Amino acid sequence: MIEMRRILCPVDFSEVSRRALDHAVAIARWYESSIAVFHVCAPVPVTAYATVASMMPPTLASGDNRKDVLAAMKDFVKADASVPIDFEIGEGNAAREIIVQANASRSDLIVMGTHGRSGFERFVLGSVTERVLRHAGCPVLTVPPRAVDAVPFTPVIFKRIVCAIDFSDCSMSALDYAMSIAQEANAQLTVLHVVEPLPHLRGDESEAALGRAELVRELAAAAEEEARARLERAIPEGVREFCQVETVQTVGKASHEILKVAATQASDLIVIGVHGRSAADILFFGSTTQAVVRQATCPVLTLRVG
């Protein structure tokens, strides 16, 4: 079983962060964890905040300001006493401060909302979540504004889980995490592998070209069959004794297929690995993980390796 002894939940006083906090509380009850509610005071335009946050001071230069922020955080949380909750305040760049706080407190999980916006608002707020996803040393659960409300008193909130794998180290770590959650919750787990389609062959219709096209199709079919067998082997037999496991292989654009399968199955959670920090990895993040996190209607759990 995975351990989640300490959960970090950044809040910006918006409805989105309240929804994320509800999920953090539900998970904390499930895993008997403690929660650190964290707010970063940063000199950003007040229009980028919602509700109470518009009254927050831009800096914490004085002790009175810190007291005001702490009082607002406690009023925002109003949590049940059955979950241990600490309050922490930072100042500066939000993404950097969240990562530093998670490392300093040895957090096992970060739970944060994603605003799912576009344009300037996404640049100001959404980019914080995306930077945390790329650099956090622990798993990150992002909760979109369209996610179903978490009922804090429900012992298990993830009953239908989709885990997307590409057989890389980070995706296999994500699979281990997904299997642990599924076994603990006796959930339905769908392990998904997406095969990128071959480019459509056009133009030359000579006998030699048609022969090459046929060879490419045969090789692609063989590769798909090997991937299907590898997908089945990725699931240890003992896992099936404690949860329902289904393997699915589709062909198409990875992010589109992940979102489609999750929507079709009315999933409560998507689990996906995030590659490291190289240029190629960031490109992968931009093309797949980023799209899933931005467009998902259920929480997305990301794990980074490297």
FENDA-V791896 format. One record per residue. N is the residue number from 1. RES is the residue in one small letter. OMEGA is omega in whole degrees, -180 to 180 (none if undefined). Layout:
n = (N	N)
res = (RES	RES)
omega = (OMEGA	OMEGA)
//
This chain:
n = (1	2	3	4	5	6	7	8	9	10	11	12	13	14	15	16	17	18	19	20	21	22	23	24	25	26	27	28	29	30	31	32	33	34	35	36	37	38	39	40	41	42	43	44	45	46	47	48	49	50	51	52	53	54	55	56	57	58	59	60	61	62	63	64	65	66	67	68	69	70	71	72	73	74	75	76	77	78	79	80	81	82	83	84	85	86	87	88	89	90	91	92	93	94	95	96	97	98	99	100	101	102	103	104	105	106	107	108	109	110	111	112	113	114	115	116	117	118	119	120	121	122	123	124	125	126	127	128	129	130	131	132	133	134	135	136	137	138	139	140	141	142	143	144	145	146	147	148	149	150	151	152	153	154	155	156	157	158	159	160	161	162	163	164	165	166	167	168	169	170	171	172	173	174	175	176	177	178	179	180	181	182	183	184	185	186	187	188	189	190	191	192	193	194	195	196	197	198	199	200	201	202	203	204	205	206	207	208	209	210	211	212	213	214	215	216	217	218	219	220	221	222	223	224	225	226	227	228	229	230	231	232	233	234	235	236	237	238	239	240	241	242	243	244	245	246	247	248	249	250	251	252	253	254	255	256	257	258	259	260	261	262	263	264	265	266	267	268	269	270	271	272	273	274	275	276	277	278	279	280	281	282	283	284	285	286	287	288	289	290	291	292	293	294	295	296	297	298	299	300	301	302	303	304	305	306)
res = (m	i	e	m	r	r	i	l	c	p	v	d	f	s	e	v	s	r	r	a	l	d	h	a	v	a	i	a	r	w	y	e	s	s	i	a	v	f	h	v	c	a	p	v	p	v	t	a	y	a	t	v	a	s	m	m	p	p	t	l	a	s	g	d	n	r	k	d	v	l	a	a	m	k	d	f	v	k	a	d	a	s	v	p	i	d	f	e	i	g	e	g	n	a	a	r	e	i	i	v	q	a	n	a	s	r	s	d	l	i	v	m	g	t	h	g	r	s	g	f	e	r	f	v	l	g	s	v	t	e	r	v	l	r	h	a	g	c	p	v	l	t	v	p	p	r	a	v	d	a	v	p	f	t	p	v	i	f	k	r	i	v	c	a	i	d	f	s	d	c	s	m	s	a	l	d	y	a	m	s	i	a	q	e	a	n	a	q	l	t	v	l	h	v	v	e	p	l	p	h	l	r	g	d	e	s	e	a	a	l	g	r	a	e	l	v	r	e	l	a	a	a	a	e	e	e	a	r	a	r	l	e	r	a	i	p	e	g	v	r	e	f	c	q	v	e	t	v	q	t	v	g	k	a	s	h	e	i	l	k	v	a	a	t	q	a	s	d	l	i	v	i	g	v	h	g	r	s	a	a	d	i	l	f	f	g	s	t	t	q	a	v	v	r	q	a	t	c	p	v	l	t	l	r	v	g)
omega = (176	179	174	-178	-177	-179	176	-179	176	179	175	178	178	176	178	-180	174	178	177	179	177	178	179	179	179	179	180	176	-178	-176	-179	-177	169	-178	169	176	-169	175	179	174	-177	180	177	179	-179	179	179	180	178	173	-172	-174	-180	180	-177	178	-178	179	179	-175	-177	177	180	178	179	178	179	180	-179	178	179	178	-180	178	-180	-174	-179	-174	175	-176	-179	178	178	-178	172	179	-180	-179	176	180	179	179	-171	-177	-179	-179	178	-180	179	-179	179	179	-177	-178	-179	-178	177	-178	170	176	-178	180	172	-171	176	-177	178	175	-173	-178	178	180	-177	-172	-176	-178	176	179	-177	178	177	180	-176	-169	-178	179	179	177	180	174	177	-177	-178	-180	-179	-179	175	180	172	176	-172	-177	177	-176	-179	-179	-180	-179	178	-172	173	176	-180	-180	174	178	174	-180	-177	-180	177	173	177	179	178	-180	-179	180	179	178	-178	179	-180	-176	-173	-173	173	-177	174	178	-170	171	-178	177	178	-178	175	176	-179	-178	-179	171	-173	179	177	-179	180	-180	178	177	178	180	179	178	179	180	179	178	179	179	179	179	178	180	177	178	179	178	179	178	179	-178	-178	-177	176	-175	-178	-178	-176	179	-174	177	178	-178	176	175	-177	174	180	178	179	176	-170	-176	-180	-178	178	-180	-179	180	179	180	-179	-177	-179	-174	176	-175	170	177	-176	178	177	-179	-175	-168	180	-180	180	-179	178	176	177	180	-178	-173	-175	-175	-180	-180	179	-179	-177	-170	-177	176	175	178	180	178	-179	177	-179	174	180	none)
//
